[in-house]
Amino acid sequence: MGPVVILVLGLSCLLFSIWRQNSGRRKLPPGPTPFPIIGNILQIDIKDITKSLTKFSEVYGSVFTLYLGMQPTVVLHGYEAVKEALIDQGEEFSGRGRFPLAEKANRGLGIVFSNGHRWREMRRFSLMTLRNFGMGKRSIEERVQEEARCLVEELRKTKGSPCDPTFILACAPCNVICSIVFQNRFDYKDQNFLNLMKKLNENVEILSSAWIQIYNLFPDLIDYLPGRHKILLKNFDDIHSYILKKINDHEESLDVNNPRDLIDCFLIKKKQENHKEPSEFTNEGLTILANDLFGAGTETTSTTLRYSLLLLMKHPHVTAKVKEEIDRVIGRHRSPCMQHRSQMPYTDAVLHEIQRYIDLVPMNLPHAVVTRDIKFRDYIIPKGTTILTSLTSVLHDPKEFPNPDKFDPGHFLDESGNFKKSNYFMPFSAGKRICAGEGLARMELFLFLTTILQNFNLKSLVDPQDLDTTPVLNGFISVPPSYQLSFIPV
């Protein structure tokens, strides 16, 4: 092929890209002018996308369009815009937006990245199971309490010596998911458990890296290049294989009248739907669903716990008030339970403020308009358009939370010291796609943290004022800096 033909083809592709972008922008919300092919990527700080979104909102308002590559993405910034989409028009915005690497790993199955009928079926099943339907005699709260006691025993083994809590705090929520999915928890030194933990930890770190943001812009090109996306996909395959072996073991010992865990519940549902063609209840669908539960239910909770201890050390006066409330309401010799939470307004406010302040999933998972073109305010958003909702702009709204960048439990307390709800509290998203594990996560945070503070004093290795709480990664989730502390038995 001659150089002239290559030049003509290159120019043709460039002109087509410009025409496509310009024709698609006519009815979309305003936004910065995109470059051909690469879109607005050069105008965005990949390491801190939320800051870039805030700057764009100051110019273009609360609803604007960015081109991430050649694809238009509508960004919703601020409580009113996010609420209007996810809650007021929840059905229209209930689709899952493009996340190419996750789509490649999950193949449209599971609960997190599926759409349509499949998503509804998997969500309905997951919610029913997590609410204790068919889960045998032990409630999920009992499973979390058991793990909280095991966590305390592991922390006692440190004998008050300085330690990095990352691993131990990740084991606890992962074991809760293991108990729900596999029936049994694992010893913290079990090699299979350690391998699972390693792959889950590595995947979240990779997903929060700038490299994956770039991958999701140009997946067809980067698929052929070496990089960390290959490691992530390999980890997904290994976890799938491990879960599939567990499923095969369950099939051999299944008692339909006595389900032991989520796998049993799924297999029973699969038998009930045997006559349906096609059915969403397949072994492949179960492996992806279980993987979703591990991915969504382990790292998010463990990262929040890790951030919680850092903030409690940073603000010892807050910790002292929580410990006083624990002593008064629960005492030293009873295990914390969820009934205690309503009697502990200050602790409840602290837990809410931790989640608000750390802004764990700054941009939410991408949504999409999947059923039809829709009118949103004065704009037409075409079917298939990806929607980004800035949860940062809601959780750090200065109108609702004075001094939003300051850690202050008073954001969730009224003048009488009673707990005060806020519609702006959206760490789990909102509407149809709100996190299916919200109830479990809130239970774990309360039970794990109160059990730790009931049994230990937290001792920082440096002056609390010198502790840095700035996230070191701020992509998919906000990751706190590494630190060490001592757990001093009470």
C-alpha positions as CSV (number, residue, x, y, z in Angstrom):
1,M,0.0,0.0,0.0
2,G,1.5,3.3,-1.1
3,P,2.2,6.3,1.2
4,V,-0.5,8.4,-0.6
5,V,-3.2,5.7,0.0
6,I,-2.1,5.5,3.7
7,L,-2.3,9.3,4.0
8,V,-5.8,9.4,2.4
9,L,-7.0,6.7,4.7
10,G,-5.6,8.4,7.7
11,L,-7.2,11.8,6.8
12,S,-10.5,10.0,6.1
13,C,-10.5,8.4,9.5
14,L,-9.6,11.8,11.1
15,L,-12.4,13.6,9.2
16,F,-14.9,10.9,10.1
17,S,-14.0,11.1,13.7
18,I,-14.5,14.9,13.7
19,W,-17.8,14.6,11.9
20,R,-19.1,11.9,14.2
21,Q,-18.2,13.8,17.3
22,N,-19.7,17.1,16.0
23,S,-22.9,15.4,14.8
24,G,-23.4,13.7,18.2
25,R,-22.8,16.9,20.2
26,R,-25.8,18.8,18.9
27,K,-28.4,17.9,21.5
28,L,-26.0,16.7,24.2
29,P,-25.2,18.9,27.2
30,P,-22.3,21.4,26.6
31,G,-18.7,20.5,27.4
32,P,-15.1,21.2,26.4
33,T,-14.3,20.7,22.7
34,P,-12.9,17.2,22.1
35,F,-9.8,16.4,20.1
36,P,-10.4,13.9,17.2
37,I,-10.2,10.3,18.3
38,I,-8.7,10.9,21.8
39,G,-11.6,13.2,22.9
40,N,-11.0,15.3,26.1
41,I,-8.5,13.0,27.6
42,L,-5.6,15.6,27.5
43,Q,-7.9,18.0,29.5
44,I,-8.4,15.5,32.3
45,D,-6.0,14.8,35.2
46,I,-6.1,11.0,35.1
47,K,-4.7,10.8,38.6
48,D,-7.4,12.9,40.1
49,I,-10.4,12.8,37.7
50,T,-12.8,14.2,40.4
51,K,-10.9,17.5,40.6
52,S,-11.1,17.8,36.8
53,L,-14.9,17.2,36.9
54,T,-15.3,19.9,39.5
55,K,-13.4,22.4,37.3
56,F,-15.5,21.5,34.3
57,S,-18.7,21.9,36.3
58,E,-17.7,25.5,37.2
59,V,-17.6,26.3,33.5
60,Y,-20.4,24.2,32.0
61,G,-22.8,23.7,34.9
62,S,-24.0,20.5,36.7
63,V,-24.7,18.5,33.5
64,F,-22.0,18.4,30.9
65,T,-20.5,16.1,28.2
66,L,-17.0,14.7,28.0
67,Y,-15.6,12.6,25.2
68,L,-13.5,9.7,26.7
69,G,-12.0,8.7,23.4
70,M,-14.7,8.9,20.7
71,Q,-17.5,8.0,23.1
72,P,-19.6,10.8,24.7
73,T,-20.1,10.6,28.4
74,V,-22.6,12.7,30.2
75,V,-21.4,13.8,33.7
76,L,-23.8,14.7,36.5
77,H,-22.3,16.9,39.2
78,G,-24.0,18.0,42.4
79,Y,-26.8,16.6,44.5
80,E,-29.7,17.9,42.4
81,A,-28.5,16.5,39.1
82,V,-27.5,13.1,40.6
83,K,-30.8,12.8,42.5
84,E,-32.8,13.8,39.4
85,A,-31.2,11.0,37.4
86,L,-30.7,8.1,39.8
87,I,-33.8,8.6,41.9
88,D,-36.4,10.7,40.1
89,Q,-35.7,9.0,36.7
90,G,-34.2,5.9,38.2
91,E,-35.5,3.4,35.6
92,E,-34.2,5.3,32.7
93,F,-30.7,5.6,34.3
94,S,-30.5,2.1,35.7
95,G,-28.3,0.7,33.0
96,R,-24.6,-0.1,33.6
97,G,-22.3,2.1,31.6
98,R,-19.2,1.0,29.6
99,F,-16.3,-0.4,31.7
100,P,-14.5,-2.4,29.0
101,L,-12.0,-4.3,31.3
102,A,-14.8,-5.5,33.6
103,E,-17.0,-6.4,30.6
104,K,-14.1,-8.5,29.2
105,A,-13.7,-10.3,32.6
106,N,-17.3,-10.8,33.4
107,R,-18.8,-11.3,29.9
108,G,-22.0,-9.4,30.9
109,L,-22.8,-11.9,33.7
110,G,-23.2,-11.4,37.5
111,I,-24.8,-8.4,39.2
112,V,-22.3,-5.5,39.0
113,F,-21.8,-5.2,35.2
114,S,-24.9,-6.9,33.8
115,N,-28.0,-5.2,32.4
116,G,-31.6,-5.8,31.7
117,H,-33.4,-9.0,32.7
118,R,-30.2,-10.7,33.8
119,W,-29.3,-7.9,36.2
120,R,-32.8,-7.8,37.7
121,E,-32.8,-11.6,38.3
122,M,-29.3,-11.6,39.9
123,R,-30.1,-8.6,42.0
124,R,-33.4,-10.0,43.2
125,F,-31.7,-13.3,44.1
126,S,-28.8,-11.6,45.9
127,L,-31.0,-9.4,48.0
128,M,-33.2,-12.2,49.0
129,T,-30.2,-14.4,50.0
130,L,-28.5,-11.5,51.9
131,R,-31.7,-11.0,53.8
132,N,-31.4,-14.5,55.2
133,F,-33.9,-16.3,53.0
134,G,-32.9,-19.9,52.8
135,M,-29.6,-19.3,54.6
136,G,-30.1,-22.0,57.3
137,K,-30.2,-21.3,61.0
138,R,-27.4,-18.8,61.4
139,S,-28.2,-15.1,60.6
140,I,-25.7,-13.0,58.7
141,E,-25.4,-10.8,61.8
142,E,-24.2,-13.9,63.8
143,R,-21.7,-14.6,61.0
144,V,-20.3,-11.0,61.3
145,Q,-20.2,-11.2,65.1
146,E,-18.2,-14.5,64.9
147,E,-15.7,-12.9,62.5
148,A,-15.4,-9.8,64.8
149,R,-14.4,-12.1,67.6
150,C,-11.9,-13.9,65.4
151,L,-10.5,-10.5,64.3
152,V,-10.0,-9.5,67.9
153,E,-8.1,-12.7,68.6
154,E,-5.8,-12.0,65.6
155,L,-5.2,-8.5,66.8
156,R,-4.3,-9.8,70.3
157,K,-1.6,-11.9,68.7
158,T,0.3,-8.7,67.8
159,K,0.8,-8.2,71.6
160,G,0.7,-4.4,71.2
161,S,3.6,-4.3,68.7
162,P,3.4,-1.9,65.8
163,C,1.8,-3.4,62.7
164,D,0.3,-2.5,59.4
165,P,-3.4,-3.5,59.7
166,T,-4.1,-3.9,56.0
167,F,-3.9,-7.6,55.8
168,I,-5.9,-8.4,59.0
169,L,-8.6,-5.9,58.2
170,A,-9.0,-7.4,54.7
171,C,-9.3,-10.9,56.1
172,A,-12.4,-10.1,58.2
173,P,-14.9,-8.9,55.5
174,C,-13.5,-11.5,53.0
175,N,-14.2,-14.2,55.5
176,V,-17.8,-12.9,56.0
177,I,-18.3,-13.3,52.2
178,C,-16.7,-16.8,52.4
179,S,-19.2,-17.7,55.1
180,I,-22.1,-16.5,53.0
181,V,-20.9,-18.0,49.7
182,F,-19.0,-21.1,50.9
183,Q,-20.7,-21.8,54.3
184,N,-17.4,-21.7,56.2
185,R,-14.9,-19.1,57.1
186,F,-11.1,-19.8,56.7
187,D,-8.2,-19.5,59.2
188,Y,-6.2,-16.4,58.4
189,K,-3.2,-18.6,57.6
190,D,-5.1,-21.0,55.2
191,Q,-3.1,-21.0,51.9
192,N,-6.2,-21.0,49.6
193,F,-7.6,-18.1,51.6
194,L,-4.3,-16.2,51.3
195,N,-4.2,-16.7,47.5
196,L,-7.8,-15.4,47.2
197,M,-7.0,-12.4,49.3
198,K,-3.8,-11.6,47.3
199,K,-5.7,-11.6,44.0
200,L,-8.6,-9.5,45.3
201,N,-6.2,-7.0,46.8
202,E,-4.2,-6.8,43.6
203,N,-7.3,-6.4,41.4
204,V,-8.5,-3.4,43.3
205,E,-5.1,-1.7,43.2
206,I,-4.9,-2.3,39.5
207,L,-8.5,-1.0,38.9
208,S,-7.6,2.2,40.8
209,S,-4.5,2.9,38.7
210,A,-4.2,5.4,35.9
211,W,-3.3,2.6,33.5
212,I,-6.8,1.1,33.7
213,Q,-8.4,4.5,33.1
214,I,-6.4,4.6,29.8
215,Y,-7.2,1.0,29.0
216,N,-11.0,1.7,29.3
217,L,-10.6,4.5,26.7
218,F,-8.8,2.4,24.1
219,P,-9.5,-1.3,25.0
220,D,-9.3,-2.7,21.4
221,L,-5.8,-1.2,21.0
222,I,-4.3,-1.9,24.5
223,D,-5.6,-5.5,24.6
224,Y,-2.6,-6.3,22.3
225,L,-0.1,-4.6,24.6
226,P,1.5,-5.9,27.7
227,G,0.4,-4.3,30.9
228,R,-1.3,-4.7,34.3
229,H,-4.6,-5.4,32.7
230,K,-3.2,-8.8,31.8
231,I,-2.5,-9.5,35.5
232,L,-6.1,-8.5,36.4
233,L,-7.7,-10.8,33.8
234,K,-5.5,-13.7,34.9
235,N,-6.5,-13.1,38.6
236,F,-10.2,-13.1,37.5
237,D,-9.7,-16.4,35.7
238,D,-8.0,-18.0,38.7
239,I,-10.7,-16.8,41.1
240,H,-13.4,-18.1,38.7
241,S,-11.7,-21.5,38.6
242,Y,-11.5,-21.7,42.4
243,I,-15.2,-20.8,42.8
244,L,-16.2,-23.3,40.1
245,K,-14.4,-26.1,42.0
246,K,-16.5,-25.1,45.1
247,I,-19.7,-25.2,43.0
248,N,-18.8,-28.7,41.8
249,D,-18.3,-29.9,45.4
250,H,-21.6,-28.3,46.4
251,E,-23.5,-30.1,43.6
252,E,-22.3,-33.5,44.8
253,S,-23.5,-32.8,48.4
254,L,-26.6,-30.6,47.8
255,D,-29.6,-31.1,50.0
256,V,-32.5,-29.0,48.5
257,N,-34.2,-29.0,51.9
258,N,-31.3,-27.7,53.8
259,P,-29.4,-25.0,51.9
260,R,-26.1,-24.2,53.6
261,D,-25.0,-21.0,51.8
262,L,-25.5,-18.8,48.7
263,I,-24.1,-21.5,46.3
264,D,-26.7,-24.0,47.6
265,C,-29.5,-21.4,47.2
266,F,-28.4,-20.7,43.7
267,L,-28.2,-24.4,42.7
268,I,-31.7,-24.9,44.1
269,K,-33.0,-22.0,42.1
270,K,-31.2,-23.5,39.0
271,K,-33.1,-26.8,39.5
272,Q,-36.4,-24.9,39.9
273,E,-35.8,-23.1,36.6
274,N,-34.6,-26.1,34.7
275,H,-37.5,-25.9,32.4
276,K,-36.8,-22.3,31.4
277,E,-35.0,-21.5,28.3
278,P,-32.8,-19.6,28.6
279,S,-32.3,-19.4,32.3
280,E,-30.0,-16.9,34.0
281,F,-29.2,-19.5,36.7
282,T,-26.2,-21.3,35.2
283,N,-22.9,-22.4,36.8
284,E,-21.0,-19.8,34.8
285,G,-23.4,-17.1,36.1
286,L,-22.9,-18.3,39.6
287,T,-19.1,-18.0,39.4
288,I,-19.4,-14.4,38.2
289,L,-21.9,-13.5,40.8
290,A,-19.8,-15.0,43.6
291,N,-16.7,-13.2,42.2
292,D,-18.8,-9.9,42.1
293,L,-19.7,-10.4,45.8
294,F,-16.0,-11.0,46.7
295,G,-14.9,-8.0,44.7
296,A,-17.5,-5.6,45.9
297,G,-17.8,-6.9,49.5
298,T,-14.2,-7.4,50.5
299,E,-12.0,-4.6,49.4
300,T,-14.5,-1.7,49.8
301,T,-15.3,-2.7,53.4
302,S,-11.6,-3.5,54.3
303,T,-10.5,-0.2,52.8
304,T,-13.2,1.7,54.8
305,L,-12.1,-0.1,57.9
306,R,-8.4,0.8,57.3
307,Y,-9.4,4.4,56.7
308,S,-11.5,4.4,59.8
309,L,-8.7,3.4,62.1
310,L,-6.5,6.1,60.5
311,L,-9.1,8.8,61.1
312,L,-9.8,7.6,64.7
313,M,-6.1,7.9,65.5
314,K,-6.0,11.3,63.8
315,H,-8.9,12.5,66.0
316,P,-8.4,11.0,69.5
317,H,-11.2,13.2,71.0
318,V,-13.6,11.6,68.6
319,T,-12.4,8.1,69.5
320,A,-12.7,8.9,73.2
321,K,-16.4,9.8,72.7
322,V,-17.1,6.6,70.8
323,K,-15.4,4.5,73.4
324,E,-17.4,6.2,76.2
325,E,-20.6,5.4,74.3
326,I,-19.6,1.8,73.8
327,D,-18.9,1.5,77.6
328,R,-22.2,3.0,78.5
329,V,-24.5,1.2,76.0
330,I,-22.7,-2.2,75.5
331,G,-20.2,-2.5,78.3
332,R,-17.0,-4.6,78.3
333,H,-18.4,-8.1,78.3
334,R,-21.2,-8.2,75.8
335,S,-20.7,-8.6,72.0
336,P,-21.9,-5.6,70.1
337,C,-25.1,-6.2,68.1
338,M,-27.1,-4.2,65.6
339,Q,-29.8,-3.4,68.2
340,H,-27.2,-1.3,70.0
341,R,-26.7,1.1,67.1
342,S,-30.0,3.0,67.6
343,Q,-28.8,3.8,71.2
344,M,-25.4,5.1,70.0
345,P,-26.1,8.3,68.0
346,Y,-22.5,9.6,68.3
347,T,-21.0,6.3,67.0
348,D,-23.6,6.3,64.2
349,A,-22.6,9.8,63.2
350,V,-18.9,8.9,63.3
351,L,-19.5,6.0,60.9
352,H,-21.5,8.1,58.5
353,E,-18.9,10.9,58.7
354,I,-16.1,8.4,57.9
355,Q,-17.9,7.2,54.8
356,R,-18.7,10.7,53.7
357,Y,-15.2,12.0,54.3
358,I,-13.2,9.3,52.6
359,D,-15.5,9.3,49.5
360,L,-14.6,5.7,48.8
361,V,-15.9,5.5,45.2
362,P,-15.6,9.1,43.9
363,M,-17.2,8.7,40.5
364,N,-19.5,5.8,41.3
365,L,-19.7,2.9,38.8
366,P,-20.8,4.1,35.4
367,H,-24.5,4.2,34.6
368,A,-26.1,4.3,31.2
369,V,-29.2,5.1,29.3
370,V,-30.1,1.7,27.9
371,T,-33.8,1.6,26.9
372,R,-34.3,4.6,24.7
373,D,-33.3,8.2,24.0
374,I,-34.4,10.3,27.0
375,K,-34.9,14.0,27.7
376,F,-33.0,15.2,30.7
377,R,-33.6,18.8,31.5
378,D,-33.2,20.6,28.2
379,Y,-31.0,17.9,26.5
380,I,-31.5,14.7,24.6
381,I,-29.3,11.9,25.8
382,P,-29.1,9.1,23.2
383,K,-29.7,5.5,24.1
384,G,-26.5,3.8,25.0
385,T,-24.8,6.9,26.4
386,T,-22.6,6.3,29.5
387,I,-23.4,8.5,32.5
388,L,-20.9,9.4,35.2
389,T,-22.3,10.6,38.6
390,S,-19.9,12.4,40.8
391,L,-20.5,11.1,44.3
392,T,-17.7,13.5,45.5
393,S,-19.8,16.5,44.5
394,V,-22.7,15.1,46.7
395,L,-20.7,13.9,49.7
396,H,-18.6,17.1,49.8
397,D,-21.4,19.6,49.1
398,P,-20.7,22.7,51.3
399,K,-24.4,23.6,51.5
400,E,-25.2,20.3,53.2
401,F,-21.9,19.7,55.0
402,P,-20.2,22.9,56.2
403,N,-16.4,22.7,55.8
404,P,-16.8,19.4,53.8
405,D,-13.1,18.8,53.7
406,K,-13.0,18.7,57.5
407,F,-13.7,15.4,59.4
408,D,-16.6,16.4,61.7
409,P,-19.2,13.9,63.1
410,G,-21.3,17.0,63.8
411,H,-22.4,16.8,60.1
412,F,-24.7,14.0,61.2
413,L,-25.8,15.3,64.6
414,D,-28.6,17.8,65.5
415,E,-28.3,20.4,68.3
416,S,-29.5,17.9,70.9
417,G,-26.8,15.3,69.9
418,N,-29.3,13.0,68.2
419,F,-28.4,11.3,64.9
420,K,-29.4,13.4,61.9
421,K,-30.1,11.7,58.5
422,S,-29.0,13.4,55.3
423,N,-30.3,12.7,51.7
424,Y,-26.8,13.7,50.5
425,F,-25.4,10.5,52.1
426,M,-24.7,8.4,49.0
427,P,-21.5,6.4,49.6
428,F,-23.4,3.3,48.2
429,S,-24.8,5.3,45.2
430,A,-28.6,5.7,45.0
431,G,-31.7,4.5,43.2
432,K,-32.1,1.3,41.3
433,R,-28.4,0.5,41.2
434,I,-27.7,1.2,44.8
435,C,-25.2,-1.3,46.2
436,A,-27.0,-4.6,46.9
437,G,-24.6,-5.2,49.8
438,E,-25.3,-1.9,51.6
439,G,-26.9,-3.5,54.6
440,L,-24.1,-6.0,55.0
441,A,-21.4,-3.3,54.7
442,R,-23.1,-1.1,57.2
443,M,-23.4,-4.0,59.6
444,E,-19.8,-5.0,59.2
445,L,-18.5,-1.4,59.8
446,F,-20.5,-1.0,63.0
447,L,-19.8,-4.5,64.5
448,F,-16.1,-4.6,63.5
449,L,-15.2,-1.1,64.7
450,T,-17.1,-1.2,67.9
451,T,-15.7,-4.6,68.7
452,I,-12.1,-3.4,68.1
453,L,-12.6,-0.2,70.2
454,Q,-14.3,-2.3,72.9
455,N,-11.1,-4.4,73.2
456,F,-8.2,-2.1,72.3
457,N,-6.8,1.4,72.5
458,L,-5.4,2.6,69.2
459,K,-1.8,3.9,69.5
460,S,-0.3,5.9,66.6
461,L,3.5,5.7,66.0
462,V,3.6,9.4,65.3
463,D,1.9,12.5,66.6
464,P,-1.8,12.3,65.5
465,Q,-1.5,15.7,64.0
466,D,1.2,14.4,61.7
467,L,-0.9,11.5,60.3
468,D,-1.7,12.0,56.6
469,T,-5.2,11.0,55.5
470,T,-4.8,12.0,51.8
471,P,-5.6,9.0,49.5
472,V,-2.6,7.6,47.6
473,L,-4.8,6.3,44.8
474,N,-8.0,8.1,43.7
475,G,-9.3,6.1,40.6
476,F,-11.9,3.4,41.0
477,I,-11.7,3.7,44.8
478,S,-9.8,6.0,47.2
479,V,-7.0,4.1,48.8
480,P,-5.6,5.5,52.1
481,P,-1.8,5.8,52.7
482,S,0.0,3.0,54.4
483,Y,0.5,3.4,58.2
484,Q,1.3,1.4,61.3
485,L,-0.3,1.4,64.7
486,S,-0.4,-0.6,68.0
487,F,-3.5,-2.3,69.3
488,I,-3.1,-2.0,73.1
489,P,-5.5,-4.3,74.9
490,V,-7.9,-2.5,77.3
